[in-house]
């Protein structure tokens, strides 16, 4: 199991929401250093100033191959990679922007973690194996019609998690998938559901690192939905369809 104390963590999308919560929780758990991977360094300047010896801003746009190469050079002591950065568009099949938004979501939500996993797998191997934590979503298992393009990107992420887990096991790298339900972040501000705090996602991930779990369902909604999906996937499919039809009729 990964030792969090004295670990070196790189978190993408570290400036807000779940990413910021990960920064706070890894600090509490004893990480020696945390790279704050963000597109805009100014967005984490205030955060980094609170503990400049441990919090290191890192220019990292996950859609920019050069940024990823530079990050791998600058953060060669990383032992835990957290693929957190993500975007969300609300699209069903009728959306005129569905194809455009789908491309953007795939670039950030899937291609970004793919490239980062490729870049950092050799680094983790060199540093003893380490851990890759990749943020998916419960909609990486269960599709919600109102989030058609986002769901597709998270299904792709699930494939990445499973394939990375299989291929990196021999080098001692642990690959974890995190599958939140509705979380109270800016990204989900327009989602009309009861939401859970981002801190809960980070805390449950820390617990999973410590107890050896590879799949993290950090809130009641994701736990219940996944269990229902395992029990009767067609019933869950019907439930999601009915929920969508009710929203459209409202």
C-alpha positions as CSV (number, residue, x, y, z in Angstrom):
1,X,0.0,0.0,0.0
2,X,1.1,3.6,-0.7
3,X,2.7,5.5,2.1
4,X,1.1,9.0,2.1
5,X,3.4,10.3,4.8
6,X,6.5,11.9,3.1
7,X,5.0,11.2,-0.4
8,X,5.4,13.6,-3.3
9,X,2.0,14.3,-4.9
10,X,1.1,15.9,-8.2
11,X,-2.5,17.1,-8.5
12,X,-4.0,18.4,-11.7
13,X,-6.7,21.0,-11.5
14,X,-5.4,21.9,-8.0
15,X,-6.8,25.4,-7.8
16,X,-10.4,24.7,-6.9
17,X,-13.1,22.2,-6.2
18,X,-12.0,18.6,-5.7
19,X,-8.5,19.4,-6.6
20,X,-8.1,22.0,-3.9
21,X,-9.7,19.6,-1.4
22,X,-7.0,17.0,-2.4
23,X,-4.3,19.5,-1.7
24,X,-5.7,20.1,1.8
25,X,-6.2,16.5,2.6
26,X,-2.8,15.3,1.4
27,X,-1.2,18.0,3.5
28,X,-3.1,16.8,6.5
29,X,-2.0,13.2,5.8
30,X,1.7,14.2,5.8
31,X,2.7,14.6,2.2
32,X,6.2,16.1,1.9
33,X,5.5,18.0,-1.2
34,X,2.5,18.7,-3.5
35,X,2.8,20.0,-7.0
36,X,-0.1,22.2,-7.8
37,X,-0.8,21.5,-11.5
38,X,-2.8,24.4,-13.0
39,X,-3.1,26.2,-16.3
40,X,-2.8,29.6,-14.6
41,X,-0.1,29.9,-11.9
42,X,-1.7,33.0,-10.5
43,X,-4.7,30.8,-9.5
44,X,-2.7,29.0,-6.9
45,X,-0.3,31.8,-5.8
46,X,-2.2,32.5,-2.6
47,X,-2.6,28.8,-1.8
48,X,1.1,28.2,-2.3
49,X,2.1,31.1,-0.2
50,X,0.6,29.4,2.8
51,X,3.3,26.7,2.8
52,X,5.9,27.5,0.1
53,X,8.2,24.7,1.1
54,X,5.5,22.0,0.4
55,X,3.2,23.6,-2.2
56,X,4.9,24.0,-5.5
57,X,2.9,25.7,-8.4
58,X,3.4,23.8,-11.7
59,X,2.3,25.1,-15.1
60,X,0.2,22.2,-16.5
61,X,-2.5,22.4,-19.1
62,X,-3.5,18.7,-19.5
63,X,-4.3,19.3,-23.1
64,X,-0.8,20.6,-23.9
65,X,1.7,17.9,-24.6
66,X,4.6,20.3,-24.0
67,X,3.3,21.3,-20.6
68,X,3.1,17.6,-19.7
69,X,6.7,16.9,-20.9
70,X,7.9,19.9,-18.9
71,X,5.9,18.8,-15.8
72,X,7.5,15.3,-16.0
73,X,11.0,17.0,-16.0
74,X,10.2,19.3,-13.2
75,X,8.3,16.8,-11.0
76,X,10.6,13.8,-11.3
77,X,10.3,13.0,-7.6
78,X,6.5,12.4,-7.8
79,X,5.2,9.2,-6.1
80,X,1.5,9.9,-6.3
81,X,-0.2,11.3,-9.5
82,X,-3.7,12.6,-9.1
83,X,-5.5,13.0,-12.5
84,X,-8.2,15.4,-11.3
85,X,-8.6,18.1,-13.9
86,X,-11.9,17.9,-15.7
87,X,-14.6,19.8,-17.6
88,X,-18.4,19.2,-17.9
89,X,-21.0,20.3,-20.5
90,X,-24.7,19.7,-20.2
91,X,-25.5,18.0,-23.5
92,X,-28.1,15.6,-24.7
93,X,-28.4,14.4,-28.3
94,X,-30.4,17.5,-29.3
95,X,-27.6,19.9,-28.5
96,X,-26.1,21.7,-31.5
97,X,-22.8,21.9,-29.6
98,X,-22.7,18.2,-28.6
99,X,-19.9,17.3,-31.0
100,X,-17.8,20.3,-30.1
101,X,-18.2,19.8,-26.4
102,X,-17.6,16.1,-26.7
103,X,-14.2,16.8,-28.3
104,X,-13.3,19.2,-25.5
105,X,-14.4,16.8,-22.8
106,X,-12.4,14.0,-24.3
107,X,-9.3,16.1,-24.6
108,X,-9.4,17.1,-20.9
109,X,-11.2,14.2,-19.2
110,X,-9.6,11.3,-21.1
111,X,-6.6,12.3,-23.3
112,X,-5.1,14.4,-20.6
113,X,-5.0,11.6,-18.0
114,X,-3.8,9.2,-20.7
115,X,-0.8,11.4,-21.6
116,X,-0.1,12.1,-17.9
117,X,-0.2,8.4,-17.1
118,X,2.2,7.7,-20.0
119,X,4.6,10.5,-18.9
120,X,4.6,9.6,-15.2
121,X,4.5,5.8,-15.3
122,X,8.3,5.6,-15.8
123,X,8.8,8.2,-13.1
124,X,6.7,6.3,-10.6
125,X,8.6,3.1,-11.5
126,X,11.9,4.8,-10.9
127,X,10.6,6.1,-7.6
128,X,9.5,2.7,-6.3
129,X,6.1,2.1,-8.0
130,X,3.8,4.8,-6.6
131,X,0.2,5.4,-7.2
132,X,-2.0,6.9,-9.9
133,X,-5.4,8.2,-8.8
134,X,-7.7,9.1,-11.7
135,X,-11.0,10.9,-11.2
136,X,-13.8,9.4,-13.1
137,X,-17.5,9.7,-12.1
138,X,-20.4,7.4,-11.3
139,X,-21.5,8.3,-14.8
140,X,-18.5,6.3,-16.0
141,X,-20.6,3.3,-15.0
142,X,-24.2,4.6,-15.3
143,X,-25.2,7.0,-18.1
144,X,-27.4,10.0,-17.5
145,X,-29.0,11.2,-20.8
146,X,-28.7,14.9,-19.9
147,X,-24.9,14.4,-19.7
148,X,-24.5,12.5,-22.9
149,X,-21.0,13.8,-23.9
150,X,-19.7,14.0,-20.4
151,X,-20.7,10.4,-19.7
152,X,-18.9,9.2,-22.9
153,X,-15.6,10.9,-21.7
154,X,-16.0,9.2,-18.3
155,X,-16.6,5.8,-19.9
156,X,-13.4,6.3,-21.7
157,X,-11.7,7.2,-18.4
158,X,-12.9,3.9,-16.9
159,X,-11.2,2.0,-19.7
160,X,-8.0,3.9,-19.1
161,X,-8.2,3.1,-15.4
162,X,-8.7,-0.6,-16.0
163,X,-6.0,-0.9,-18.7
164,X,-3.5,1.1,-16.7
165,X,-4.1,-1.0,-13.7
166,X,-3.4,-4.2,-15.7
167,X,-0.3,-2.9,-17.5
168,X,1.4,-1.1,-14.6
169,X,0.9,-3.7,-11.9
170,X,4.1,-5.4,-12.8
171,X,6.1,-2.3,-12.1
172,X,4.5,-1.9,-8.7
173,X,2.3,1.0,-9.6
174,X,-1.2,1.0,-8.1
175,X,-4.0,2.5,-10.1
176,X,-7.1,3.8,-8.3
177,X,-10.4,5.0,-9.8
178,X,-12.6,7.5,-8.0
179,X,-16.2,7.7,-8.9
180,X,-18.1,10.6,-7.3
181,X,-21.7,11.4,-7.6
182,X,-22.9,15.0,-7.6
183,X,-20.3,17.2,-5.8
184,X,-20.7,20.8,-4.8
185,X,-18.2,22.5,-7.1
186,X,-18.3,25.3,-9.6
187,X,-18.4,22.7,-12.4
188,X,-21.6,21.2,-11.1
189,X,-23.3,24.5,-10.1
190,X,-26.1,24.0,-12.7
191,X,-26.8,20.4,-11.6
192,X,-30.1,20.3,-9.8
193,X,-29.4,17.6,-7.3
194,X,-28.4,17.3,-3.7
195,X,-24.6,17.6,-3.7
196,X,-21.8,16.4,-1.5
197,X,-18.8,18.5,-0.4
198,X,-15.5,18.1,-2.4
199,X,-13.7,17.5,0.9
200,X,-15.5,14.2,1.2
201,X,-14.1,13.0,-2.1
202,X,-10.6,13.7,-1.0
203,X,-11.1,12.2,2.5
204,X,-12.5,9.0,1.1
205,X,-9.7,8.7,-1.3
206,X,-7.1,9.1,1.5
207,X,-8.9,6.3,3.4
208,X,-8.9,4.1,0.3
209,X,-5.1,4.7,-0.2
210,X,-4.6,3.6,3.4
211,X,-6.8,0.6,3.4
212,X,-5.9,-0.8,0.0
213,X,-9.1,-0.2,-1.9
214,X,-8.7,0.5,-5.6
215,X,-12.2,1.8,-6.4
216,X,-13.6,4.7,-4.5
217,X,-17.3,5.6,-4.3
218,X,-17.0,8.6,-2.0
219,X,-20.6,9.6,-1.4
220,X,-24.0,8.0,-0.7
221,X,-25.3,8.7,-4.2
222,X,-22.4,7.0,-6.0
223,X,-22.4,4.0,-3.6
224,X,-26.2,3.4,-3.9
225,X,-26.2,4.0,-7.7
226,X,-23.2,1.6,-8.3
227,X,-24.7,-1.1,-6.0
228,X,-28.1,-0.8,-7.9
229,X,-26.2,-1.0,-11.2
230,X,-24.4,-4.2,-10.1
231,X,-27.7,-5.7,-9.0
232,X,-29.9,-4.8,-12.0
233,X,-28.3,-2.7,-14.7
234,X,-31.4,-2.6,-16.8
235,X,-33.5,-1.3,-13.9
236,X,-31.0,1.5,-13.5
237,X,-31.1,2.3,-17.2
238,X,-34.8,2.6,-17.0
239,X,-34.6,4.8,-13.9
240,X,-32.2,7.2,-15.7
241,X,-34.5,7.3,-18.7
242,X,-37.6,8.1,-16.6
243,X,-35.7,10.8,-14.7
244,X,-34.7,12.4,-18.0
245,X,-38.2,12.3,-19.4
246,X,-39.5,13.9,-16.2
247,X,-37.0,16.7,-16.5
248,X,-37.9,17.3,-20.1
249,X,-41.6,17.4,-19.3
250,X,-41.1,19.9,-16.5
